[in-house]
Amino acid sequence: QVGGTQQTRRREKTIRTAKQGIWYTLMWLFVAAFIVIGGFVGEEPVWFWILYGVFVPLQGLFNAWIYFRERIIANRRKRRRNASQPKPQPDVPRADIPKADDPQPDVPQPDV
């Protein structure tokens, strides 16, 4: 049974890695489309250069999003799982805090 669990984990990791590779490829193709279109069209309209100037630098952000996506999802699942479990209450005695106008017997009071 242990081998089956290990195989299942390996398969899940392989699937996650394959999905991540597909996302990287799709994002690269999206940004590369601007370069390819620019090579075939010749004189591009202004809107093309605006989109090019926005999306080509954002490829790094897209790559970071793809890279951290699985970790973010795993952390959210972990937090939800931990939030659903009751948290143990610490066994800390509560101290009585005296009010400001209560005289304290062990502290000498100034004569007014």
DOVEX-245442 format. One record per residue: y, x, z of N, C-alpha, C in turn. Coordinates in nm, 4 decimals, padded with zeros to 6 digits. Example, Ala and Ser with C-alpha at 12.3 -4.5 7.8 and 13.67 -1.06 7.14 Angstrom:
<<-00.5690; 01.3190; 00.7800>; <-00.4500; 01.2300; 00.7800>; <-00.3300; 01.3200; 00.7800>>
<<-00.2250; 01.2850; 00.7080>; <-00.1060; 01.3670; 00.7140>; <00.0030; 01.2900; 00.7870>>
***
This chain:
<<-00.1200; 00.0810; 00.0000>; <00.0000; 00.0000; 00.0000>; <00.1265; 00.0854; 00.0000>>
<<00.1211; 00.2004; 00.0650>; <00.2386; 00.2858; 00.0731>; <00.2787; 00.3324; -00.0659>>
<<00.1806; 00.3677; -00.1495>; <00.2097; 00.4119; -00.2855>; <00.2774; 00.3028; -00.3671>>
<<00.2359; 00.1786; -00.3474>; <00.2973; 00.0664; -00.4188>; <00.4435; 00.0494; -00.3828>>
<<00.4752; 00.0657; -00.2557>; <00.6144; 00.0545; -00.2117>; <00.6971; 00.1671; -00.2702>>
<<00.6411; 00.2863; -00.2729>; <00.7128; 00.4000; -00.3290>; <00.7327; 00.3814; -00.4797>>
<<00.6316; 00.3283; -00.5474>; <00.6448; 00.3010; -00.6902>; <00.7519; 00.1954; -00.7158>>
<<00.7564; 00.0949; -00.6318>; <00.8568; -00.0101; -00.6472>; <00.9968; 00.0475; -00.6310>>
<<01.0154; 00.1332; -00.5307>; <01.1467; 00.1953; -00.5113>; <01.1848; 00.2833; -00.6300>>
<<01.0889; 00.3583; -00.6814>; <01.1169; 00.4425; -00.7984>; <01.1549; 00.3578; -00.9192>>
<<01.0827; 00.2489; -00.9389>; <01.1113; 00.1604; -01.0519>; <01.2505; 00.1000; -01.0380>>
<<01.2852; 00.0548; -00.9167>; <01.4187; -00.0018; -00.8945>; <01.5273; 00.1017; -00.9194>>
<<01.5047; 00.2235; -00.8751>; <01.6026; 00.3300; -00.8975>; <01.6154; 00.3612; -01.0465>>
<<01.5043; 00.3601; -01.1180>; <01.5075; 00.3836; -01.2621>; <01.5860; 00.2746; -01.3331>>
<<01.5666; 00.1516; -01.2923>; <01.6389; 00.0397; -01.3533>; <01.7877; 00.0510; -01.3243>>
<<01.8239; 00.0839; -01.1989>; <01.9655; 00.1008; -01.1645>; <02.0290; 00.2125; -01.2461>>
<<01.9568; 00.3237; -01.2606>; <02.0091; 00.4370; -01.3370>; <02.0245; 00.3997; -01.4842>>
<<01.9291; 00.3265; -01.5384>; <01.9385; 00.2837; -01.6788>; <02.0589; 00.1916; -01.6992>>
<<02.0792; 00.0983; -01.6072>; <02.1960; 00.0089; -01.6177>; <02.3257; 00.0881; -01.6109>>
<<02.3283; 00.1875; -01.5228>; <02.4478; 00.2709; -01.5102>; <02.4719; 00.3469; -01.6402>>
<<02.3687; 00.3985; -01.7022>; <02.3824; 00.4677; -01.8298>; <02.4323; 00.3754; -01.9397>>
<<02.3846; 00.2531; -01.9392>; <02.4305; 00.1551; -02.0387>; <02.5788; 00.1264; -02.0176>>
<<02.6205; 00.1098; -01.8925>; <02.7629; 00.0853; -01.8644>; <02.8495; 00.2023; -01.9110>>
<<02.8050; 00.3257; -01.8816>; <02.8803; 00.4435; -01.9264>; <02.8936; 00.4428; -02.0788>>
<<02.7849; 00.4129; -02.1479>; <02.7872; 00.4121; -02.2944>; <02.8811; 00.3042; -02.3471>>
<<02.8759; 00.1856; -02.2900>; <02.9640; 00.0766; -02.3345>; <03.1114; 00.1114; -02.3130>>
<<03.1420; 00.1701; -02.1994>; <03.2813; 00.2080; -02.1740>; <03.3266; 00.3181; -02.2685>>
<<03.2383; 00.4124; -02.2966>; <03.2731; 00.5193; -02.3895>; <03.2949; 00.4624; -02.5292>>
<<03.2083; 00.3701; -02.5719>; <03.2243; 00.3084; -02.7042>; <03.3539; 00.2288; -02.7126>>
<<03.3889; 00.1617; -02.6042>; <03.5132; 00.0842; -02.6018>; <03.6332; 00.1744; -02.6262>>
<<03.6379; 00.2870; -02.5569>; <03.7504; 00.3792; -02.5724>; <03.7406; 00.4538; -02.7056>>
<<03.6198; 00.4901; -02.7467>; <03.6026; 00.5623; -02.8735>; <03.6396; 00.4742; -02.9926>>
<<03.6328; 00.3442; -02.9768>; <03.6692; 00.2537; -03.0858>; <03.8137; 00.2767; -03.1280>>
<<03.9010; 00.3083; -03.0349>; <04.0405; 00.3354; -03.0696>; <04.0515; 00.4593; -03.1583>>
<<03.9734; 00.5603; -03.1263>; <03.9781; 00.6842; -03.2044>; <03.9223; 00.6597; -03.3441>>
<<03.8131; 00.5851; -03.3528>; <03.7516; 00.5567; -03.4826>; <03.8440; 00.4707; -03.5681>>
<<03.9003; 00.3677; -03.5099>; <03.9917; 00.2812; -03.5844>; <04.1123; 00.3614; -03.6322>>
<<04.1631; 00.4477; -03.5470>; <04.2772; 00.5306; -03.5845>; <04.2467; 00.6208; -03.7028>>
<<04.1239; 00.6701; -03.7126>; <04.0853; 00.7566; -03.8230>; <04.0724; 00.6834; -03.9550>>
<<04.0333; 00.5567; -03.9518>; <04.0133; 00.4809; -04.0752>; <04.1381; 00.4089; -04.1234>>
<<04.2200; 00.3634; -04.0327>; <04.3346; 00.2809; -04.0701>; <04.4462; 00.3654; -04.1310>>
<<04.4685; 00.4805; -04.0802>; <04.5771; 00.5649; -04.1308>; <04.7034; 00.5399; -04.0507>>
<<04.7891; 00.4559; -04.0997>; <04.9143; 00.4225; -04.0298>; <04.8880; 00.3019; -03.9395>>
<<04.8787; 00.3276; -03.8093>; <04.8472; 00.2213; -03.7142>; <04.9745; 00.1495; -03.6703>>
<<04.9629; 00.0220; -03.6381>; <05.0789; -00.0509; -03.5852>; <05.1107; -00.0041; -03.4422>>
<<05.2273; -00.0425; -03.3956>; <05.2735; -00.0006; -03.2628>; <05.1805; -00.0516; -03.1529>>
<<05.1333; -00.1751; -03.1654>; <05.0474; -00.2312; -03.0609>; <04.9203; -00.1484; -03.0435>>
<<04.8723; -00.0875; -03.1539>; <04.7528; -00.0037; -03.1443>; <04.7780; 00.1147; -03.0523>>
<<04.8934; 00.1788; -03.0683>; <04.9242; 00.2955; -02.9859>; <04.9497; 00.2573; -02.8409>>
<<05.0023; 00.1375; -02.8216>; <05.0210; 00.0909; -02.6834>; <04.8852; 00.0727; -02.6164>>
<<04.7923; 00.0050; -02.6838>; <04.6581; -00.0131; -02.6282>; <04.5868; 00.1204; -02.6098>>
<<04.6047; 00.2088; -02.7062>; <04.5453; 00.3421; -02.6972>; <04.5990; 00.4169; -02.5746>>
<<04.7286; 00.4104; -02.5555>; <04.7914; 00.4785; -02.4419>; <04.7530; 00.4203; -02.3078>>
<<04.7111; 00.2942; -02.3070>; <04.6698; 00.2302; -02.1810>; <04.5219; 00.2567; -02.1520>>
<<04.4356; 00.2336; -02.2504>; <04.2917; 00.2344; -02.2232>; <04.2271; 00.3723; -02.2258>>
<<04.2776; 00.4640; -02.3059>; <04.2152; 00.5966; -02.3091>; <04.2295; 00.6677; -02.1739>>
<<04.3476; 00.6704; -02.1121>; <04.3545; 00.7325; -01.9793>; <04.2752; 00.6559; -01.8720>>
<<04.2574; 00.5249; -01.8930>; <04.1826; 00.4456; -01.7952>; <04.0321; 00.4692; -01.8019>>
<<03.9859; 00.5463; -01.8995>; <03.8431; 00.5717; -01.9079>; <03.7931; 00.6412; -01.7809>>
<<03.8738; 00.7269; -01.7225>; <03.8350; 00.7909; -01.5969>; <03.8173; 00.6897; -01.4850>>
<<03.9062; 00.5910; -01.4787>; <03.8929; 00.4853; -01.3784>; <03.7675; 00.4023; -01.4038>>
<<03.7416; 00.3712; -01.5321>; <03.6198; 00.2964; -01.5654>; <03.4958; 00.3743; -01.5227>>
<<03.4946; 00.5043; -01.5494>; <03.3800; 00.5874; -01.5113>; <03.3624; 00.5910; -01.3598>>
<<03.4729; 00.6017; -01.2868>; <03.4651; 00.6018; -01.1402>; <03.4118; 00.4680; -01.0897>>
<<03.4565; 00.3602; -01.1502>; <03.4091; 00.2271; -01.1103>; <03.2591; 00.2163; -01.1319>>
<<03.2114; 00.2636; -01.2466>; <03.0681; 00.2580; -01.2750>; <02.9915; 00.3453; -01.1756>>
<<03.0437; 00.4636; -01.1469>; <02.9752; 00.5573; -01.0585>; <02.9645; 00.5019; -00.9163>>
<<03.0732; 00.4449; -00.8643>; <03.0744; 00.3985; -00.7252>; <03.0256; 00.2551; -00.7087>>
<<03.0029; 00.1844; -00.8170>; <02.9662; 00.0431; -00.8120>; <02.8419; 00.0187; -00.7266>>
<<02.7349; 00.0928; -00.7505>; <02.6108; 00.0735; -00.6740>; <02.6311; 00.1018; -00.5256>>
<<02.7097; 00.2035; -00.4943>; <02.7341; 00.2363; -00.3535>; <02.8147; 00.1265; -00.2848>>
<<02.9131; 00.0729; -00.3553>; <02.9946; -00.0343; -00.2986>; <02.9087; -00.1575; -00.2744>>
<<02.8255; -00.1927; -00.3710>; <02.7377; -00.3095; -00.3553>; <02.6418; -00.2880; -00.2383>>
<<02.5843; -00.1683; -00.2272>; <02.4908; -00.1399; -00.1171>; <02.5614; -00.1492; 00.0181>>
<<02.6850; -00.0985; 00.0268>; <02.7595; -00.1063; 00.1529>; <02.7928; -00.2499; 00.1891>>
<<02.8274; -00.3314; 00.0897>; <02.8555; -00.4736; 00.1176>; <02.7323; -00.5444; 00.1688>>
<<02.6181; -00.5185; 00.1057>; <02.4936; -00.5811; 00.1516>; <02.4615; -00.5389; 00.2945>>
<<02.4821; -00.4107; 00.3227>; <02.4536; -00.3593; 00.4569>; <02.5455; -00.4240; 00.5598>>
<<02.6745; -00.4373; 00.5260>; <02.7682; -00.5008; 00.6195>; <02.7330; -00.6463; 00.6427>>
<<02.6946; -00.7174; 00.5360>; <02.6558; -00.8580; 00.5521>; <02.5321; -00.8704; 00.6394>>
<<02.4374; -00.7808; 00.6163>; <02.3138; -00.7833; 00.6953>; <02.3445; -00.7552; 00.8423>>
<<02.4332; -00.6578; 00.8676>; <02.4697; -00.6251; 01.0060>; <02.5549; -00.7342; 01.0687>>
<<02.6377; -00.8007; 00.9895>; <02.7241; -00.9060; 01.0435>; <02.6421; -01.0280; 01.0848>>
<<02.5293; -01.0516; 01.0179>; <02.4486; -01.1691; 01.0507>; <02.3675; -01.1476; 01.1788>>
<<02.3485; -01.0224; 01.2195>; <02.2754; -00.9952; 01.3429>; <02.3717; -01.0005; 01.4605>>
<<02.3282; -01.0590; 01.5725>; <02.4176; -01.0628; 01.6889>; <02.4388; -00.9222; 01.7435>>
<<02.5620; -00.8945; 01.7779>; <02.5947; -00.7625; 01.8317>; <02.5708; -00.7624; 01.9822>>
<<02.5095; -00.6564; 02.0337>; <02.4879; -00.6508; 02.1783>; <02.6214; -00.6339; 02.2506>>
<<02.6359; -00.7092; 02.3571>; <02.7586; -00.7010; 02.4353>; <02.7462; -00.5858; 02.5347>>
<<02.8456; -00.5011; 02.5397>; <02.8372; -00.3894; 02.6356>; <02.8443; -00.4410; 02.7783>>
<<02.7764; -00.3728; 02.8656>; <02.7717; -00.4113; 03.0057>; <02.8833; -00.3366; 03.0800>>
<<03.0052; -00.3735; 03.0524>; <03.1203; -00.3062; 03.1119>; <03.1851; -00.4009; 03.2121>>
<<03.1991; -00.3554; 03.3374>; <03.2651; -00.4435; 03.4348>; <03.4138; -00.4583; 03.4009>>
<<03.4642; -00.5749; 03.4219>; <03.6056; -00.6006; 03.3944>; <03.6870; -00.5641; 03.5176>>
<<03.7947; -00.4944; 03.4956>; <03.8825; -00.4565; 03.6057>; <03.9892; -00.5635; 03.6225>>
<<04.0208; -00.5945; 03.7466>; <04.1301; -00.6878; 03.7731>; <04.2606; -00.6112; 03.7618>>
<<04.3431; -00.6545; 03.6728>; <04.4719; -00.5884; 03.6528>; <04.5759; -00.6649; 03.7330>>
<<04.6395; -00.5972; 03.8298>; <04.7391; -00.6685; 03.9117>; <04.8637; -00.6992; 03.8292>>
<<04.9286; -00.8071; 03.8665>; <05.0536; -00.8430; 03.8004>; <05.1643; -00.7521; 03.8515>>
<<05.2710; -00.7462; 03.7783>; <05.3806; -00.6544; 03.8121>; <05.4445; -00.6880; 03.9465>>
<<05.4513; -00.8165; 03.9827>; <05.5183; -00.8532; 04.1075>; <05.4241; -00.8583; 04.2279>>
<<05.2937; -00.8288; 04.2083>; <05.2010; -00.8260; 04.3207>; <05.2155; -00.6946; 04.3956>>
<<05.2342; -00.6986; 04.5273>; <05.2424; -00.5726; 04.6029>; <05.1045; -00.5087; 04.6127>>
<<05.1002; -00.3806; 04.6022>; <04.9736; -00.3092; 04.6125>; <04.9668; -00.2470; 04.7525>>
<<04.8608; -00.2780; 04.8282>; <04.8557; -00.2326; 04.9672>; <04.8412; -00.0822; 04.9813>>
<<04.7770; -00.0156; 04.8900>; <04.7531; 00.1279; 04.9072>; <04.8684; 00.2121; 04.8520>>
<<04.9648; 00.1531; 04.7880>; <05.0776; 00.2265; 04.7344>; <05.1995; 00.1968; 04.8227>>
<<05.2642; 00.3000; 04.8750>; <05.3803; 00.2734; 04.9614>; <05.4908; 00.2040; 04.8808>>
<<05.5440; 00.0998; 04.9405>; <05.6506; 00.0233; 04.8761>; <05.7853; 00.0756; 04.9216>>
<<05.8785; 00.0890; 04.8296>; <06.0124; 00.1358; 04.8711>; <06.0846; 00.0277; 04.9508>>
<<06.1647; 00.0721; 05.0477>; <06.2447; -00.0230; 05.1265>; <06.3668; -00.0598; 05.0444>>
<<06.3876; -00.1889; 05.0352>; <06.5022; -00.2370; 04.9576>; <06.6094; -00.2879; 05.0479>>
***
